[in-house]
Amino acid sequence: MVYRVIQWATGLVGQEAIKGVLAHPDLELVGAWVHSPDKVGRDVGELCGLDPLGITATGDLDEICSIDADCVVYAPVLASSRTVARLLESGKNVVTPVGWIYPMETPKVAELEDACRRGGTTLHGTGINPGGITERFPLMLSAMCRGIRHVRVEEFSDIRNYPTESVVREVMLFGTPPEQAATSPMPAILGEGFMQSIDMVAAGLGWTLDPEKRTTHEMAVATRPLDTPVGVLDAGSVAAQRFTWEGLVDGDPVITVRVNWLMGEEHLEPAWRLDGQRFEIAFDAEPPLAVTFHGLHPPVVGEHPEIGLIAPAMHCVNAIPYVCDASPGIKTYLDLPLLAGRAAS
Ligand SMILES: NC(=O)c1ccc[n+]([C@@H]2O[C@H](COP(=O)([O-])OP(=O)(O)OC[C@H]3O[C@@H](n4cnc5c(N)ncnc54)[C@H](OP(=O)(O)O)[C@@H]3O)[C@@H](O)[C@H]2O)c1
């Protein structure tokens, strides 16, 4: 069986997903939605730097809903549950890296469940971090341990690989004084996803967490002006940030999710170091299993940022056959079978 796929948004994740769909033996690309008016009407292959595919991009939701397709890879910068509901109601399954990894019961989630029932469709939230490293893989690895006391999941990234000034400076607040960066919306924005990861790991491992999770925000400043892909960061301004979210039992952490984002590792105070970009998962358990993921970051800092988006895009794409075959509703990794990629053809 070949599943017919629509790509929603052709940013970095969307373009990598399109390449993934084209390379997948069980998938066929049949449409794409774009946000920018200048991309409407253009060939989707061209938008991705590929040869023409004979598929024209549209900016119209109704047009997308009318296409005969099995699944939408939903990857816009701003998610809309109303749009996702429309897609689900129109009979299209949805896989996405923008949320719903392990959603709490809320009226909006109930609306999406209703849309799934009406359309006979499934919604699956995935990604890399969250959506993979922070819950799927800890849960899988935990099957090799006993007496699990603590799980730590940690990202170590050079933020120079993210050249989008509007996000890095204006949302993440790199380059601002520490007192300004302390007001960053990032703990809340990122926390929304990572709290779901923590809840999912707790559900899988059998922890009843305290109602409140703990969030910590640490910073390091530049000791001299730093020349970066998002411009010069002044001496004394924030040049590295570390966010930690913890699930607690009786006030003690049992699940720790942390991201370390450094603008290089020189001229920082405190003198933080990355010691290589990577993701880590570590158990305080028997045995004390620890796994490090390499190869998910762009190998040369500042070059080809899209390499870092292949994994979240492929986690979406490779989920499609399993999501299309699932029963209707919001399905997490706790519901779906083991997902696999596909051999090169
Ligand atoms: N869970 C994970 O691990 C993970 C990992 C990576 C990314 N993500 C998420 O995936 C999404 C896409 O990331 P990306 O790297 O592809 O971002 P990106 O390169 O910045 O692309 C953003 C896309 O969103 C579209 N867009 C811009 N403004 C929009 C609006 N107001 N409403 C709807 N769409 C809009 C853009 O359309 P045009 O191209 O037409 O301008 C573009 O296709 C983001 O939400 C990101 O947070 C999640």
PDBQT file of the ligand as one rigid body, heavy atoms in Angstrom, charges set to zero:
ROOT
HETATM    1  N1  LIG A 401       9.845  18.724  18.121  1.00  0.00    +0.000 N 
HETATM    2  C1  LIG A 401      11.030  18.945  17.582  1.00  0.00    +0.000 C 
HETATM    3  O1  LIG A 401      12.009  18.305  17.926  1.00  0.00    +0.000 OA
HETATM    4  C2  LIG A 401      11.175  20.017  16.528  1.00  0.00    +0.000 A 
HETATM    5  C3  LIG A 401      12.388  20.146  15.851  1.00  0.00    +0.000 A 
HETATM    6  C4  LIG A 401      12.502  21.130  14.876  1.00  0.00    +0.000 A 
HETATM    7  C5  LIG A 401      11.444  21.967  14.600  1.00  0.00    +0.000 A 
HETATM    8  N2  LIG A 401      10.295  21.829  15.279  1.00  0.00    +0.000 N 
HETATM    9  C6  LIG A 401       9.136  22.705  14.975  1.00  0.00    +0.000 C 
HETATM   10  O2  LIG A 401       8.769  22.527  13.612  1.00  0.00    +0.000 OA
HETATM   11  C7  LIG A 401       8.235  23.749  13.101  1.00  0.00    +0.000 C 
HETATM   12  C8  LIG A 401       8.934  24.102  11.784  1.00  0.00    +0.000 C 
HETATM   13  O3  LIG A 401      10.302  24.305  12.025  1.00  0.00    +0.000 OA
HETATM   14  P1  LIG A 401      11.275  24.784  10.853  1.00  0.00    +0.000 P 
HETATM   15  O4  LIG A 401      12.641  24.591  11.325  1.00  0.00    +0.000 OA
HETATM   16  O5  LIG A 401      10.845  24.168   9.567  1.00  0.00    +0.000 OA
HETATM   17  O6  LIG A 401      10.934  26.340  10.821  1.00  0.00    +0.000 OA
HETATM   18  P2  LIG A 401      11.221  27.360   9.626  1.00  0.00    +0.000 P 
HETATM   19  O7  LIG A 401      12.311  26.870   8.750  1.00  0.00    +0.000 OA
HETATM   20  O8  LIG A 401      11.349  28.678  10.261  1.00  0.00    +0.000 OA
HETATM   21  O9  LIG A 401       9.883  27.291   8.775  1.00  0.00    +0.000 OA
HETATM   22  C9  LIG A 401       8.685  27.770   9.300  1.00  0.00    +0.000 C 
HETATM   23  C10 LIG A 401       7.553  27.468   8.347  1.00  0.00    +0.000 C 
HETATM   24  O10 LIG A 401       6.371  28.051   8.901  1.00  0.00    +0.000 OA
HETATM   25  C11 LIG A 401       5.751  28.849   7.910  1.00  0.00    +0.000 C 
HETATM   26  N3  LIG A 401       5.161  30.036   8.535  1.00  0.00    +0.000 N 
HETATM   27  C12 LIG A 401       5.698  31.266   8.729  1.00  0.00    +0.000 A 
HETATM   28  N4  LIG A 401       4.827  32.073   9.379  1.00  0.00    +0.000 NA
HETATM   29  C13 LIG A 401       3.723  31.332   9.578  1.00  0.00    +0.000 A 
HETATM   30  C14 LIG A 401       2.471  31.584  10.191  1.00  0.00    +0.000 A 
HETATM   31  N5  LIG A 401       2.173  32.773  10.700  1.00  0.00    +0.000 N 
HETATM   32  N6  LIG A 401       1.565  30.584  10.210  1.00  0.00    +0.000 NA
HETATM   33  C15 LIG A 401       1.850  29.369   9.701  1.00  0.00    +0.000 A 
HETATM   34  N7  LIG A 401       3.027  29.063   9.106  1.00  0.00    +0.000 NA
HETATM   35  C16 LIG A 401       3.942  30.037   9.059  1.00  0.00    +0.000 A 
HETATM   36  C17 LIG A 401       6.833  29.217   6.928  1.00  0.00    +0.000 C 
HETATM   37  O11 LIG A 401       6.229  29.363   5.687  1.00  0.00    +0.000 OA
HETATM   38  P3  LIG A 401       6.968  30.037   4.452  1.00  0.00    +0.000 P 
HETATM   39  O12 LIG A 401       8.126  29.154   4.138  1.00  0.00    +0.000 OA
HETATM   40  O13 LIG A 401       5.936  30.051   3.393  1.00  0.00    +0.000 OA
HETATM   41  O14 LIG A 401       7.405  31.393   4.927  1.00  0.00    +0.000 OA
HETATM   42  C18 LIG A 401       7.756  28.012   6.977  1.00  0.00    +0.000 C 
HETATM   43  O15 LIG A 401       7.350  27.040   6.049  1.00  0.00    +0.000 OA
HETATM   44  C19 LIG A 401       8.444  24.800  14.189  1.00  0.00    +0.000 C 
HETATM   45  O16 LIG A 401       7.239  24.987  14.882  1.00  0.00    +0.000 OA
HETATM   46  C20 LIG A 401       9.484  24.166  15.105  1.00  0.00    +0.000 C 
HETATM   47  O17 LIG A 401       9.349  24.599  16.442  1.00  0.00    +0.000 OA
HETATM   48  C21 LIG A 401      10.138  20.876  16.233  1.00  0.00    +0.000 A 
ENDROOT
TORSDOF 0
